[in-house]
Amino acid sequence: MRILFAIHTFLDRHCLPRNTYILGGSAAIHLHGIWNRFNDVDLYVPGLARHTEAICWGLKVDASGDKAGIFDNAKPVLIHGIRVADLPTLLRFKRWLNRPKDQEKILAVERAIRLE
C-alpha cells in the first residue's frame, strides 16, 4: 500500500491526474510478483514535459513523459489499486534500456510471459 500512497501523494502534489499514469520499472515487475526488490517508483505520465522526482512516503518517485513511445500502447493492469504496465510493455522497456543491471529482470519477465 505504501507504493499506492506514494504515487497518489506525488500526483496530487504535482497536480497530475490519477487516471493516466502507468507504473513501470522494477516496482512494476515487483507488483507483478516477479521481482522482490526495487529502488524507486517510475511513473510514466502522458504529456509530462519534464522529468520530476520527489520523496513520498519514504520512496523516491520519478515521473516523466514517454519519450521513447514504449508506454504509448501499454495495457495497464490494476494491481492493489495501482495502474501497472503489462508484462509485454515492461519487457520492451527493459530491453530498450538494456542496462547490465536489468539483464536478470529481462529473463524473469520473459519467463513470466511464457507461463501466462
Summary of the structure (lengths in Angstrom):
residues: 116
radius of gyration: 13.3
end to end distance: 25.2
largest distance: 38.9
contacts: 334
relative contact order: 0.19
helix: 40%
strand: 21%
